[in-house]
Amino acid sequence: MPAPQVTHATDPLECERAHLASSRAALRAMRVDVEALDIKDVTANWVNAAVLERQIDERITALADLAHTPLFFGRLDYLHAPGAEAAEGADGEQFYIGRRHVHDAAGDPMVVDWRAPVSQPFYRASKKEPMDVGLRRRFGYTGGELTAYEDEDLTDTASGDQTSRLLQSEIERPRVGPMRDIVATIQPEQDEIVRSAIGGTVCVQGAPGTGKTAVGLHRVAYLLYAHRERLSRTGTLVIGPNRSFLRYIEQVLPALGELNVRQATVADLVAHVEVRGTDSPAAARVKGDARMAEVLRRAVRSGVTMPVEPVVVVRGSRRWRVPAYEIEEMVRELLARDIRYGAAREALPQRIAHAVLVRMEEAGEAPDDRVQDAVARNAAVKAAVKVLWPAVDPVKLVLRLLSDAEFLAEHADGVLSQDEQREILWARPARGVRSATWSAADAVLIDEAADLVARTPSLGHVVLDEAQDLSPMQYRAVGRRCTTGSATILGDLAQGTTPWATDSWEEALAHLGKPEAAVEELTQGFRVPRAVIAYASRLLPAIAPGLAEATSVRESEGDFSVRAVAADALDASVVGACREALEREGSIGLIAADARVPVLAAALAAAGLAFLAPGEETSADARLTLVPASLAKGLEYDYVVLDEPATVVAGEPDERTGLRRLYVALTRAVSGLTVLHAQPLPGLLA
């Protein structure tokens, strides 16, 4: 099938360049208008003035014209044929599609935001379903300058849909620095996920290079555009696996004009204590098991007791008596309702006070709500509640649970086996909260306990990336941050590298509290070369036998080689491969087992090759990053040099996890991959 012709005709190209210049001028005018706003006489107080000033500053930042970022990347020419259903707002008009809306002095659009309904056909239209579009034009840029355009005639049904050369070159373009947006190259199946309704949770199973992370970030940008007011009240959050990953993706949303999306790791969300310790894989697996939620629920309620004497409230010359059996009914009713422990503790004095008010009314008095509140604060009532429903400190509760074998056995009876209880008990109980050597899994337990005491506030939308690596208890921690909102769950079951990595999205979604979520699968890779993804997919039967093999739409096979070297020449060969890669354009990642990183760092330094750590921004002068295999997930580099696959596999507690770690490392390359080994390769790759 022939590719569409890329036209370089002078007049049309000059016209498009003129529109680009006019659009940039209009954007500058929009920014000047905002900068000139005077709010002195329109705010009632200093608080309103501060809020408005912050909003104006954010608007000025959003209207920045980035010299090397194309203001628009496409154009749609609508037909609006008689009797045909046209896209909203379209009437045979021409629309330029870009990252943000730009209008002229009269308010007419010069560039339409990619998220607007009228822009949707740019991503979805085909010759089979043209969506009332006659012509789709894509633009090519070099260093911010418009250098080419390419037309696709959607009315020509005689020929099939054709591959865009400009689109292909943009996908394969070498990149240096943090992750970029994919707004100019979103594919139809990706766009369906991006524009899915806010009311539902979407889970995306995405093979390497399918753009699942970018899809999740663009979905946030789309939802903020379509539901700005709602999400500005409830908030949005992007959760990544580690800080290096978050630094890698942090520029995507600002480039799309969205500046107020919080980014965090799961560890950030549950940072109730300082994490200084680590668990054994067996202990971490038990602490991450969903059964721990029941153990904690029992422990939180363990201090509730039944009354043995009445509560007597003295008001003036009168004494009001509430018998023990009546208070016991209140306590049992609150326990049966299974509401938050803290909410029930606040409700109990009000229940006792109400019983007193009933007696006052029966005696002919006319108390009001103020009297009930006063009775609830009465010393006798407060003393009774302190005994019957004592306050719970979540941190101290988990400390006791992990330190006191009898306390743990009492509340884990029938839930955890004795071996499992011994596994999570601390060998040397801590003296106090501050001296305890808390692990990451302990912090998640504390978060669960804190939510049992007081409800965790819910956000409007949460994006969870690399979700396959979370434990059931971590899923619960994320899920309670979006109980009344929606979520976008991103991951790849084949890349699960934790001892508790999930085997199915249905199970993970149940722990998140979103069992009704739709699971979408992306199998077409846009970033990983064909030869590389085919080689890595040899591991799928061992690491994720139920998953479909990923395919690559890339026309280029990619630069791929596997080299066997002598053991005493491995370090020098790795350094040599890095030198070769640095002769090419783009970023280079040297990925190695964590234990090999210090050795290779010394070898690179001795050879005079400067290198970065994961998360540090690459530049034209610093393009080589030394990446421990444990931190490679979610990152990508134009060229990857992979050191000793057998050592990567051996660095994990079991073979399946090791092969999954190797699968991740193999699929970080965008243009080329060089594998060097002195030991035999894993059987599936031999």
Backbone hydrogen bonds, N-H to C=O, Kabsch-Sander energy under -0.5 kcal/mol:
donor,donor_aa,acceptor,acceptor_aa,energy
7,T,5,Q,-0.6
7,T,149,Y,-1.3
13,L,9,A,-1.7
14,E,10,T,-2.7
15,C,11,D,-2.3
16,E,12,P,-2.1
17,R,13,L,-2.4
18,A,14,E,-2.3
19,H,15,C,-2.1
20,L,16,E,-2.2
21,A,17,R,-2.5
22,S,18,A,-2.5
23,S,19,H,-2.5
24,R,20,L,-2.4
25,A,21,A,-2.1
26,A,22,S,-2.3
27,L,23,S,-2.4
28,R,24,R,-2.3
29,A,25,A,-2.1
30,M,26,A,-2.2
31,R,27,L,-2.1
32,V,28,R,-2.5
33,D,29,A,-2.4
34,V,30,M,-1.7
35,E,31,R,-2.6
36,A,32,V,-1.6
37,L,34,V,-1.5
39,I,37,L,-0.6
42,V,39,I,-1.1
43,T,39,I,-0.6
49,A,45,N,-2.1
50,A,46,W,-2.3
51,V,47,V,-2.3
52,L,48,N,-2.7
53,E,49,A,-2.4
54,R,50,A,-2.1
55,Q,51,V,-2.2
56,I,52,L,-2.3
57,D,53,E,-2.3
58,E,54,R,-2.3
59,R,55,Q,-2.1
60,I,56,I,-2.5
61,T,57,D,-2.2
62,A,58,E,-2.4
63,L,59,R,-1.4
64,A,61,T,-1.5
66,L,64,A,-0.8
67,A,65,D,-0.6
69,T,66,L,-1.8
73,F,97,I,-2.5
74,G,97,I,-1.3
75,R,137,R,-2.3
76,L,95,F,-2.8
77,D,135,L,-2.5
78,Y,76,L,-0.7
78,Y,93,E,-2.8
79,L,132,D,-3.2
80,H,132,D,-0.7
84,A,81,A,-2.3
86,A,84,A,-0.7
90,A,87,A,-2.2
95,F,76,L,-2.6
97,I,74,G,-2.7
98,G,112,V,-2.5
99,R,71,L,-0.7
102,V,111,V,-2.4
104,D,108,D,-2.4
107,G,104,D,-1.8
110,M,102,V,-3.5
111,V,102,V,-2.0
112,V,96,Y,-3.5
114,W,98,G,-1.8
116,A,113,D,-1.9
119,S,116,A,-1.7
120,Q,116,A,-0.6
120,Q,117,P,-1.0
122,F,119,S,-2.0
123,Y,120,Q,-1.7
124,R,120,Q,-1.7
125,A,121,P,-2.0
126,S,129,E,-2.0
133,V,130,P,-1.5
134,G,77,D,-2.9
135,L,77,D,-1.4
136,R,152,E,-2.1
137,R,75,R,-2.8
137,R,135,L,-0.5
138,R,150,E,-2.6
139,F,73,F,-2.0
140,G,148,A,-3.1
142,T,145,E,-2.5
145,E,142,T,-1.7
147,T,140,G,-2.7
147,T,145,E,-0.5
148,A,140,G,-1.6
149,Y,7,T,-1.1
150,E,138,R,-2.3
151,D,5,Q,-0.7
152,E,136,R,-2.1
154,L,134,G,-1.8
154,L,152,E,-0.9
155,T,134,G,-0.8
156,D,153,D,-0.9
157,T,155,T,-1.6
159,S,156,D,-0.6
165,R,163,T,-0.5
168,Q,164,S,-2.3
169,S,165,R,-2.6
170,E,166,L,-2.0
171,I,167,L,-2.1
172,E,168,Q,-2.1
173,R,169,S,-0.7
179,M,248,Y,-2.7
185,T,182,I,-1.9
186,I,182,I,-0.7
190,Q,187,Q,-0.5
191,D,187,Q,-2.9
192,E,188,P,-1.9
193,I,189,E,-0.9
194,V,190,Q,-2.5
195,R,191,D,-2.5
196,S,193,I,-1.3
200,G,197,A,-0.9
202,V,487,A,-2.1
203,C,518,A,-3.1
204,V,489,I,-3.8
205,Q,203,C,-0.6
205,Q,520,E,-3.1
206,G,204,V,-0.8
206,G,491,G,-2.8
207,A,522,L,-2.2
210,T,207,A,-1.7
215,V,211,G,-2.6
216,G,212,K,-2.2
217,L,213,T,-2.1
218,H,214,A,-2.7
219,R,215,V,-2.0
220,V,216,G,-1.6
221,A,217,L,-2.0
222,Y,218,H,-2.5
223,L,219,R,-2.8
224,L,220,V,-2.4
225,Y,221,A,-1.5
226,A,222,Y,-2.7
227,H,223,L,-2.6
228,R,225,Y,-0.6
231,L,227,H,-2.5
232,S,228,R,-2.0
233,R,229,E,-1.1
234,T,230,R,-1.8
235,G,231,L,-2.7
237,L,461,H,-1.6
238,V,262,R,-2.6
239,I,463,V,-3.5
240,G,238,V,-0.5
240,G,264,A,-2.1
246,L,242,N,-1.8
247,R,243,R,-2.4
248,Y,244,S,-1.7
249,I,245,F,-1.7
250,E,246,L,-1.0
252,V,249,I,-1.7
255,A,251,Q,-1.7
256,L,252,V,-0.9
256,L,253,L,-0.9
257,G,254,P,-1.8
258,E,253,L,-2.6
259,L,257,G,-0.7
262,R,236,T,-1.2
262,R,260,N,-0.6
264,A,238,V,-2.4
266,V,240,G,-0.5
269,L,265,T,-1.6
270,V,266,V,-1.5
271,A,268,D,-1.1
272,H,270,V,-2.6
275,V,273,V,-0.5
276,R,274,E,-0.7
276,R,438,W,-1.8
277,G,438,W,-3.0
284,A,280,S,-2.9
285,R,281,P,-2.0
286,V,282,A,-1.8
287,K,283,A,-2.8
288,G,284,A,-1.7
289,D,286,V,-1.2
292,M,289,D,-1.9
293,A,290,A,-1.6
294,E,290,A,-0.5
294,E,291,R,-0.7
295,V,291,R,-1.6
296,L,292,M,-2.6
297,R,293,A,-2.1
298,R,294,E,-2.2
299,A,295,V,-2.2
300,V,296,L,-2.9
301,R,297,R,-1.5
302,S,298,R,-0.6
302,S,299,A,-1.0
303,G,300,V,-0.5
304,V,301,R,-1.6
305,T,388,L,-1.9
311,V,322,V,-2.4
312,V,310,P,-0.5
313,V,311,V,-0.5
313,V,320,W,-3.1
314,V,312,V,-0.5
315,R,313,V,-0.6
315,R,318,R,-2.6
318,R,315,R,-2.0
320,W,313,V,-3.2
321,R,319,R,-0.5
322,V,311,V,-2.8
327,I,323,P,-1.6
328,E,324,A,-2.6
329,E,325,Y,-1.7
330,M,326,E,-1.5
331,V,327,I,-2.5
332,R,328,E,-2.9
333,E,329,E,-2.2
334,L,330,M,-2.2
335,L,331,V,-2.2
336,A,332,R,-2.3
337,R,333,E,-1.6
338,D,334,L,-0.7
338,D,335,L,-0.9
339,I,334,L,-0.7
341,Y,452,L,-3.0
342,G,453,V,-2.3
343,A,453,V,-0.5
344,A,340,R,-2.5
345,R,341,Y,-2.0
346,E,342,G,-1.7
347,A,343,A,-1.7
348,L,344,A,-2.1
350,Q,346,E,-0.6
351,R,347,A,-2.2
352,I,348,L,-2.4
353,A,349,P,-2.5
354,H,350,Q,-2.3
355,A,351,R,-2.0
356,V,352,I,-1.8
357,L,353,A,-2.3
358,V,354,H,-2.3
359,R,355,A,-1.5
360,M,356,V,-2.1
361,E,357,L,-2.7
362,E,358,V,-2.2
363,A,359,R,-1.3
364,G,361,E,-1.7
365,E,360,M,-2.4
371,V,368,D,-0.6
372,Q,368,D,-1.7
373,D,369,D,-2.4
374,A,370,R,-2.0
375,V,371,V,-2.6
376,A,372,Q,-2.4
377,R,373,D,-1.3
378,N,375,V,-1.5
382,K,378,N,-2.7
383,A,379,A,-2.3
384,A,380,A,-1.9
385,V,381,V,-2.5
386,K,382,K,-2.1
387,V,383,A,-1.3
388,L,384,A,-3.0
389,W,385,V,-2.9
397,L,393,D,-2.4
398,V,394,P,-2.2
399,L,395,V,-2.3
400,R,396,K,-2.3
401,L,397,L,-2.3
402,L,398,V,-2.2
403,S,399,L,-0.9
404,D,400,R,-2.9
405,A,403,S,-0.7
408,L,404,D,-2.4
409,A,405,A,-2.6
410,E,406,E,-2.3
411,H,407,F,-1.5
412,A,408,L,-2.0
413,D,409,A,-0.6
415,V,412,A,-2.4
416,L,412,A,-2.5
421,Q,417,S,-2.3
422,R,418,Q,-2.3
423,E,419,D,-1.8
424,I,420,E,-1.4
425,L,421,Q,-1.3
426,W,402,L,-2.8
436,A,432,G,-1.0
438,W,274,E,-0.5
438,W,436,A,-1.3
443,A,439,S,-1.7
444,V,440,A,-1.3
445,L,441,A,-1.7
446,I,442,D,-2.3
447,D,443,A,-1.8
448,E,444,V,-2.0
449,A,445,L,-2.4
450,A,446,I,-2.7
451,D,447,D,-1.8
452,L,448,E,-1.7
453,V,449,A,-1.3
454,A,450,A,-2.9
459,L,481,R,-3.4
460,G,235,G,-1.7
461,H,235,G,-1.4
462,V,486,S,-1.7
463,V,237,L,-2.9
464,L,462,V,-0.5
464,L,488,T,-2.7
465,D,239,I,-2.7
465,D,463,V,-0.6
467,A,490,L,-3.0
469,D,466,E,-1.3
470,L,467,A,-1.6
473,M,288,G,-2.1
475,Y,471,S,-2.6
476,R,472,P,-2.0
477,A,473,M,-1.8
478,V,474,Q,-2.2
479,G,475,Y,-3.2
480,R,476,R,-2.1
481,R,478,V,-1.6
482,C,479,G,-1.6
483,T,480,R,-0.5
486,S,460,G,-2.1
488,T,462,V,-2.5
489,I,202,V,-3.0
490,L,464,L,-3.1
490,L,488,T,-0.5
491,G,204,V,-1.9
495,Q,492,D,-2.2
496,G,493,L,-1.3
497,T,495,Q,-0.5
501,A,498,T,-1.8
502,T,468,Q,-1.6
508,A,504,S,-1.7
509,L,505,W,-3.1
510,A,506,E,-1.7
511,H,507,E,-1.8
512,L,508,A,-1.8
513,G,509,L,-0.7
513,G,510,A,-0.8
514,K,509,L,-2.8
517,A,514,K,-1.8
518,A,201,T,-1.6
520,E,203,C,-3.5
520,E,518,A,-0.6
522,L,205,Q,-2.9
522,L,520,E,-0.5
523,T,521,E,-0.6
525,G,523,T,-0.7
525,G,551,T,-4.4
526,F,209,G,-3.3
527,R,209,G,-1.3
530,R,556,S,-1.0
531,A,557,E,-1.7
532,V,557,E,-0.5
533,I,529,P,-2.4
534,A,530,R,-2.3
535,Y,531,A,-1.8
536,A,532,V,-2.6
537,S,533,I,-2.0
538,R,535,Y,-1.2
539,L,536,A,-2.0
540,L,537,S,-1.3
542,A,539,L,-1.4
543,I,539,L,-1.6
544,A,540,L,-2.8
547,L,544,A,-1.9
551,T,523,T,-2.5
553,V,525,G,-2.6
559,D,671,S,-2.4
560,F,558,G,-0.9
561,S,673,L,-2.2
563,R,675,V,-3.5
565,V,677,H,-2.5
569,A,566,A,-1.5
570,L,567,A,-1.0
573,S,569,A,-2.3
574,V,570,L,-2.5
575,V,571,D,-2.3
576,G,572,A,-2.3
577,A,573,S,-2.4
578,C,574,V,-2.0
579,R,575,V,-2.1
580,E,576,G,-2.2
581,A,577,A,-2.2
582,L,578,C,-2.2
583,E,579,R,-0.7
583,E,580,E,-1.1
584,R,581,A,-1.9
587,S,175,R,-1.0
588,I,623,R,-3.1
589,G,639,Y,-2.7
590,L,625,T,-3.0
591,I,589,G,-0.7
591,I,641,V,-2.3
592,A,627,V,-1.9
596,R,593,A,-1.8
597,V,593,A,-0.8
597,V,594,D,-0.9
600,L,596,R,-2.3
601,A,597,V,-2.7
602,A,598,P,-2.0
603,A,599,V,-1.9
604,L,600,L,-2.7
605,A,601,A,-2.3
606,A,602,A,-2.4
607,A,603,A,-1.5
608,G,605,A,-1.2
609,L,604,L,-2.6
610,A,608,G,-0.7
612,L,624,L,-2.3
616,E,613,A,-2.2
619,S,622,A,-2.2
625,T,588,I,-2.4
626,L,612,L,-2.5
627,V,590,L,-3.3
627,V,625,T,-0.7
629,A,592,A,-2.5
631,L,628,P,-2.2
632,A,629,A,-1.1
635,L,632,A,-2.0
637,Y,668,R,-2.6
639,Y,587,S,-2.3
640,V,672,G,-2.3
641,V,589,G,-2.4
642,L,640,V,-0.6
642,L,674,T,-3.0
643,D,591,I,-2.7
643,D,641,V,-0.6
644,E,676,L,-2.0
647,T,644,E,-0.9
648,V,644,E,-1.3
649,V,645,P,-2.2
650,A,646,A,-2.4
651,G,647,T,-1.1
652,E,649,V,-1.5
658,G,654,D,-2.1
659,L,655,E,-2.9
660,R,656,R,-2.1
661,R,657,T,-2.3
662,L,658,G,-2.1
663,Y,659,L,-2.3
664,V,660,R,-2.0
665,A,661,R,-2.1
666,L,662,L,-2.6
667,T,663,Y,-1.2
667,T,664,V,-0.5
668,R,665,A,-1.1
669,A,666,L,-0.5
670,V,637,Y,-2.0
671,S,638,D,-3.1
672,G,638,D,-2.0
673,L,559,D,-2.7
674,T,640,V,-2.6
675,V,561,S,-2.6
676,L,642,L,-2.6
676,L,674,T,-0.5
677,H,563,R,-2.2
685,L,682,P,-2.0
686,A,682,P,-1.0
686,A,683,G,-0.7
